[in-house]
Amino acid sequence: MAGNLVAGIALDKWGRRLPLGAGLLMTSLALLGYVFATSPSQLLVSRALHGLSASVLAPGAFALLGDLTRSRNIMSSMGINSLPIAIAAVVGPLLSVWLSETAGYSSVFLLSSLLMIVVFASFIYSSTQTLTTQKSSYDSLNANEQHKVDFGRMFNAYFAALAMTIGFGALVTNLPNWVISEAGPRSSSGISFATLSLFGMATMISPLMSKGDANTRIVSLTFGLGLIGLGLILLSFLSGIWGAMISMAVFGTGFGMLFPTMKTILTEATSSHNRGRAFGVFYAIYSLGVVAGSTGSGVILEFQGDAGAGPFIFGAAAALTAIPITIFVEMLRNQPSSSRY
């Protein structure tokens, strides 16, 4: 979380190329550190370096994407470019298990490090022309556009992210135990998470994500929150593997709608001058929500004592509570200044 906040400041102070390039290179070195670590302290240093360097990648990538995307294409662009995250969430664990079983765990980190080196080289090669174009566009903006910020819309994106990730933290912490209790083998949780990812990916690239404009983002924001809440509530009433798959299909659709919407709102509410900090705060809140969701659901289980519905109701309550709050903030933001008081 601290790394995300610092990364946001660096992205606005030094531009996108230097922090992103440094983050890619340091991440590659940190992954190599796992391969050559021979003591717990060395492993801890590599893990700390990995966390710090990786904290700049997502904020930097989406800040750069926001800088380069034309306003009419922001929503669909954010959806399409969020797709690799969902794909990696499905393919990454499967590939790492296969590699570790066939070539040892070190091969997982070695391959990851080599991939980061390739991405680093590709980024440095391609970024010069891209960032030159970006600078030209930035220089053409007037002073008001360069420092544009809409705090009301930013609050809605941040609050929705917190609510969503509280639900996500509760889900990933407790779904495996729920599956054992309600659906049988623990391996069935993999089917559930795959369903979530597939429906999320399908939603992100659907034509639905290209609809609407800046004034209608609140619709997809609240609808996504509602689907996430509904998906978690369904886990409280359904059972068996089909119940888990239906619930995760609903949750995944909500996630696929909400994730690009939040990033689109942040892009539209900021300018190149402050977008790095905006996305740095976003990913810090994202991490905070996951921790809060997993911790809160753990406390609930301490009192509940089994793999019951309590954590899912907790996550659903967070998502559903955010709906009226974000609607109220949007209504307040749209009022004329003279009528707010």
C-alpha positions as CSV (number, residue, x, y, z in Angstrom):
1,M,0.0,0.0,0.0
2,A,2.8,2.4,0.9
3,G,4.5,1.5,-2.4
4,N,1.4,2.3,-4.4
5,L,1.2,5.8,-2.8
6,V,4.9,6.6,-3.4
7,A,4.6,5.2,-6.9
8,G,1.7,7.5,-7.7
9,I,3.8,10.5,-6.7
10,A,6.8,9.3,-8.7
11,L,4.6,8.8,-11.8
12,D,3.4,12.4,-11.7
13,K,6.8,13.9,-10.8
14,W,9.0,12.0,-13.3
15,G,6.5,10.9,-15.9
16,R,5.4,7.3,-16.7
17,R,8.5,5.9,-18.5
18,L,11.1,6.1,-15.7
19,P,9.1,4.7,-12.8
20,L,7.5,2.0,-15.0
21,G,10.8,0.9,-16.5
22,A,12.5,0.9,-13.1
23,G,9.6,-1.1,-11.7
24,L,9.8,-3.7,-14.5
25,L,13.6,-4.1,-14.1
26,M,13.5,-4.3,-10.3
27,T,10.6,-6.8,-10.4
28,S,12.7,-9.0,-12.7
29,L,15.7,-8.8,-10.3
30,A,13.5,-9.6,-7.3
31,L,12.1,-12.7,-9.0
32,L,15.7,-13.8,-9.6
33,G,16.3,-13.2,-5.9
34,Y,13.8,-16.0,-5.1
35,V,15.9,-18.4,-7.2
36,F,19.2,-17.7,-5.6
37,A,18.1,-17.0,-2.0
38,T,19.7,-19.4,0.5
39,S,18.4,-18.1,3.8
40,P,15.1,-16.7,5.1
41,S,16.5,-13.2,5.4
42,Q,17.5,-13.2,1.7
43,L,14.1,-14.4,0.8
44,L,12.5,-11.7,2.9
45,V,14.7,-9.0,1.2
46,S,13.6,-10.4,-2.3
47,R,10.0,-10.4,-1.2
48,A,10.2,-6.8,0.0
49,L,11.9,-5.7,-3.2
50,H,9.3,-7.5,-5.2
51,G,6.4,-5.8,-3.4
52,L,8.0,-2.4,-3.7
53,S,8.8,-2.7,-7.4
54,A,5.5,-4.3,-8.4
55,S,3.6,-1.5,-6.7
56,V,4.4,0.9,-9.5
57,L,3.3,-1.4,-12.4
58,A,-0.5,-1.4,-12.2
59,P,-0.9,2.3,-11.3
60,G,1.7,3.3,-14.0
61,A,0.2,1.1,-16.7
62,F,-3.4,2.4,-16.2
63,A,-2.2,6.0,-15.7
64,L,-0.4,5.7,-19.1
65,L,-3.4,4.1,-20.7
66,G,-5.6,6.9,-19.4
67,D,-3.2,9.4,-20.9
68,L,-3.2,7.8,-24.3
69,T,-6.8,6.8,-24.7
70,R,-9.3,9.1,-26.5
71,S,-12.2,10.1,-24.3
72,R,-14.9,8.3,-26.4
73,N,-13.0,5.0,-26.1
74,I,-12.0,5.0,-22.5
75,M,-14.5,2.5,-21.1
76,S,-13.9,-0.1,-23.8
77,S,-10.2,0.4,-23.6
78,M,-10.1,0.0,-19.9
79,G,-12.2,-3.2,-20.2
80,I,-10.0,-4.7,-22.9
81,N,-6.8,-3.8,-21.1
82,S,-8.1,-5.2,-17.8
83,L,-8.5,-8.6,-19.6
84,P,-4.9,-9.7,-19.2
85,I,-5.2,-9.4,-15.4
86,A,-8.1,-11.8,-15.5
87,I,-6.3,-14.2,-17.9
88,A,-3.2,-14.2,-15.7
89,A,-5.3,-15.0,-12.6
90,V,-6.5,-18.1,-14.4
91,V,-3.4,-19.2,-16.3
92,G,-0.7,-18.1,-13.8
93,P,-1.5,-20.6,-11.0
94,L,-2.1,-23.5,-13.4
95,L,1.2,-22.8,-15.2
96,S,3.2,-22.4,-12.0
97,V,1.9,-25.7,-10.6
98,W,2.8,-27.5,-13.8
99,L,6.3,-25.9,-13.9
100,S,7.0,-26.6,-10.2
101,E,6.1,-30.2,-10.6
102,T,8.1,-30.8,-13.8
103,A,11.1,-28.5,-13.3
104,G,11.2,-27.4,-9.7
105,Y,9.8,-24.3,-8.0
106,S,12.9,-22.2,-9.1
107,S,11.8,-22.6,-12.7
108,V,8.6,-20.7,-11.9
109,F,10.5,-17.6,-10.7
110,L,13.1,-17.9,-13.4
111,L,10.5,-17.9,-16.2
112,S,8.7,-15.0,-14.5
113,S,11.9,-13.1,-14.3
114,L,12.7,-13.7,-18.0
115,L,9.2,-12.6,-19.0
116,M,9.7,-9.4,-17.1
117,I,13.0,-8.7,-18.8
118,V,11.3,-9.2,-22.2
119,V,8.5,-6.8,-21.2
120,F,11.0,-4.3,-19.9
121,A,13.0,-4.3,-23.2
122,S,9.7,-4.0,-25.2
123,F,8.5,-1.2,-23.0
124,I,11.8,0.8,-23.4
125,Y,11.9,0.2,-27.1
126,S,8.3,1.3,-27.8
127,S,7.8,4.0,-25.2
128,T,9.9,6.7,-26.7
129,Q,7.5,7.5,-29.6
130,T,4.4,6.9,-27.4
131,L,5.5,9.2,-24.6
132,T,6.6,11.8,-27.1
133,T,3.1,11.9,-28.5
134,Q,1.8,12.0,-25.0
135,K,3.9,15.0,-24.1
136,S,2.8,16.8,-27.2
137,S,-0.9,16.3,-26.3
138,Y,-0.2,17.4,-22.7
139,D,1.5,20.6,-23.8
140,S,-1.6,21.5,-25.8
141,L,-3.8,21.5,-22.8
142,N,-4.6,24.7,-21.0
143,A,-3.8,25.2,-17.3
144,N,-7.3,24.2,-16.1
145,E,-7.2,21.0,-18.1
146,Q,-3.7,20.1,-16.9
147,H,-4.8,20.3,-13.2
148,K,-8.3,18.9,-13.7
149,V,-9.6,16.9,-10.7
150,D,-13.2,15.9,-9.8
151,F,-13.1,14.8,-6.1
152,G,-16.7,13.6,-6.1
153,R,-16.1,11.1,-8.9
154,M,-12.8,10.1,-7.4
155,F,-14.5,9.4,-4.1
156,N,-17.0,7.2,-5.8
157,A,-14.4,5.2,-7.5
158,Y,-12.3,4.8,-4.3
159,F,-15.3,3.9,-2.2
160,A,-16.6,1.3,-4.7
161,A,-13.1,-0.2,-4.9
162,L,-13.0,-0.5,-1.1
163,A,-16.4,-2.1,-1.0
164,M,-15.6,-4.5,-3.9
165,T,-12.3,-5.6,-2.4
166,I,-13.8,-6.2,1.0
167,G,-16.2,-8.6,-0.7
168,F,-13.4,-10.1,-2.7
169,G,-11.2,-10.6,0.4
170,A,-14.1,-12.3,2.2
171,L,-14.7,-14.5,-0.9
172,V,-11.1,-15.7,-1.6
173,T,-10.5,-16.4,2.1
174,N,-13.7,-18.5,2.7
175,L,-14.8,-20.0,-0.6
176,P,-12.4,-23.0,-0.4
177,N,-13.8,-24.0,3.1
178,W,-17.4,-23.4,1.9
179,V,-16.7,-25.7,-1.1
180,I,-15.5,-28.4,1.2
181,S,-18.6,-28.0,3.3
182,E,-21.2,-27.7,0.6
183,A,-19.7,-29.1,-2.7
184,G,-17.2,-31.8,-1.8
185,P,-13.5,-31.8,-2.9
186,R,-11.4,-28.7,-2.2
187,S,-10.3,-28.8,-5.9
188,S,-13.9,-27.7,-6.8
189,S,-13.0,-24.2,-5.6
190,G,-10.7,-24.0,-8.7
191,I,-13.8,-24.5,-10.9
192,S,-15.6,-21.7,-8.9
193,F,-12.7,-19.2,-9.3
194,A,-12.4,-20.1,-13.0
195,T,-16.1,-19.4,-13.5
196,L,-15.6,-16.0,-11.8
197,S,-12.7,-15.2,-14.0
198,L,-14.4,-16.3,-17.3
199,F,-17.5,-14.3,-16.6
200,G,-15.4,-11.3,-15.6
201,M,-13.4,-11.6,-18.8
202,A,-16.5,-11.9,-21.0
203,T,-18.0,-8.8,-19.4
204,M,-14.9,-6.7,-19.8
205,I,-14.7,-7.3,-23.5
206,S,-18.5,-7.2,-24.2
207,P,-20.0,-4.3,-26.2
208,L,-21.7,-3.3,-23.0
209,M,-18.5,-1.7,-21.9
210,S,-18.5,0.8,-24.8
211,K,-21.9,2.2,-23.9
212,G,-22.7,5.3,-21.9
213,D,-20.7,8.4,-21.2
214,A,-19.2,10.2,-18.2
215,N,-22.7,11.1,-16.9
216,T,-23.9,7.4,-16.8
217,R,-20.9,5.8,-15.2
218,I,-22.7,5.7,-11.9
219,V,-25.2,3.2,-13.5
220,S,-22.5,0.6,-14.3
221,L,-20.8,1.4,-11.0
222,T,-23.8,0.7,-8.8
223,F,-25.0,-2.2,-11.0
224,G,-21.6,-3.9,-10.7
225,L,-21.7,-3.4,-6.9
226,G,-25.2,-4.9,-6.8
227,L,-24.1,-8.0,-8.7
228,I,-21.1,-8.5,-6.4
229,G,-23.4,-8.3,-3.4
230,L,-25.9,-10.6,-5.0
231,G,-23.3,-13.2,-5.9
232,L,-22.1,-13.3,-2.3
233,I,-25.7,-13.5,-1.0
234,L,-26.4,-16.5,-3.3
235,L,-23.6,-18.4,-1.6
236,S,-25.6,-18.2,1.6
237,F,-28.7,-19.9,0.0
238,L,-27.3,-22.2,-2.7
239,S,-25.3,-25.3,-2.2
240,G,-23.3,-27.8,-4.3
241,I,-20.9,-27.1,-7.1
242,W,-23.7,-25.7,-9.3
243,G,-24.6,-23.2,-6.6
244,A,-21.0,-22.1,-6.4
245,M,-20.8,-21.7,-10.1
246,I,-24.0,-19.7,-10.4
247,S,-22.9,-17.4,-7.5
248,M,-19.4,-16.9,-9.1
249,A,-21.0,-16.2,-12.5
250,V,-23.0,-13.4,-10.9
251,F,-20.0,-12.1,-8.9
252,G,-17.7,-12.3,-12.0
253,T,-20.1,-10.3,-14.1
254,G,-20.3,-7.6,-11.5
255,F,-16.5,-7.6,-11.2
256,G,-16.1,-7.4,-14.9
257,M,-18.4,-4.4,-15.1
258,L,-17.1,-2.6,-12.0
259,F,-13.4,-2.9,-12.5
260,P,-13.1,-1.0,-15.8
261,T,-15.8,1.5,-14.7
262,M,-13.8,2.5,-11.7
263,K,-10.7,3.1,-13.8
264,T,-12.7,5.0,-16.4
265,I,-14.1,7.3,-13.7
266,L,-10.6,8.0,-12.4
267,T,-9.3,8.7,-15.9
268,E,-12.2,11.1,-16.6
269,A,-11.9,12.8,-13.3
270,T,-8.1,13.6,-13.6
271,S,-5.5,14.8,-16.0
272,S,-2.0,13.7,-16.9
273,H,-0.7,16.0,-14.2
274,N,-2.3,14.1,-11.3
275,R,-3.5,10.7,-12.8
276,G,-0.5,8.8,-11.4
277,R,-1.4,9.7,-7.8
278,A,-5.0,8.9,-8.4
279,F,-4.2,5.4,-9.5
280,G,-1.6,5.0,-6.8
281,V,-4.3,5.8,-4.2
282,F,-6.7,3.4,-6.0
283,Y,-4.4,0.4,-5.8
284,A,-3.5,1.2,-2.2
285,I,-7.3,1.2,-1.4
286,Y,-7.6,-2.0,-3.4
287,S,-5.0,-3.7,-1.2
288,L,-6.6,-2.3,2.0
289,G,-10.0,-3.7,1.0
290,V,-8.7,-7.2,0.4
291,V,-6.9,-7.1,3.8
292,A,-10.0,-5.7,5.6
293,G,-12.3,-8.3,3.9
294,S,-10.1,-11.3,4.8
295,T,-9.5,-10.0,8.4
296,G,-13.1,-9.1,9.0
297,S,-14.4,-12.5,7.7
298,G,-11.8,-14.2,9.9
299,V,-13.2,-12.4,13.0
300,I,-16.7,-13.5,12.0
301,L,-15.6,-17.1,11.7
302,E,-14.0,-16.9,15.2
303,F,-17.5,-16.3,16.6
304,Q,-19.4,-18.4,14.0
305,G,-17.1,-21.4,14.4
306,D,-17.6,-23.0,11.0
307,A,-17.7,-22.4,7.3
308,G,-21.0,-20.7,7.3
309,A,-22.5,-17.7,5.5
310,G,-21.3,-15.0,7.8
311,P,-18.2,-13.9,5.9
312,F,-20.2,-13.7,2.6
313,I,-23.0,-11.7,4.2
314,F,-20.3,-9.3,5.5
315,G,-18.8,-8.9,2.0
316,A,-22.2,-8.5,0.5
317,A,-23.2,-5.8,3.1
318,A,-20.0,-3.8,2.1
319,A,-20.9,-3.9,-1.6
320,L,-24.6,-3.1,-1.1
321,T,-23.9,-0.3,1.4
322,A,-21.7,1.4,-1.1
323,I,-24.6,1.8,-3.6
324,P,-26.7,4.5,-1.9
325,I,-23.6,6.3,-0.7
326,T,-22.1,6.6,-4.3
327,I,-25.5,7.6,-5.7
328,F,-25.8,10.3,-3.0
329,V,-22.4,11.6,-3.8
330,E,-23.1,11.7,-7.5
331,M,-26.4,13.5,-6.9
332,L,-24.6,16.0,-4.7
333,R,-21.9,16.5,-7.3
334,N,-24.4,17.3,-10.0
335,Q,-26.2,19.9,-8.0
336,P,-25.4,23.6,-8.7
337,S,-22.9,25.0,-6.2
338,S,-25.4,27.5,-4.9
339,S,-27.9,24.8,-4.0
340,R,-25.6,22.5,-2.0
341,Y,-25.9,24.5,1.2
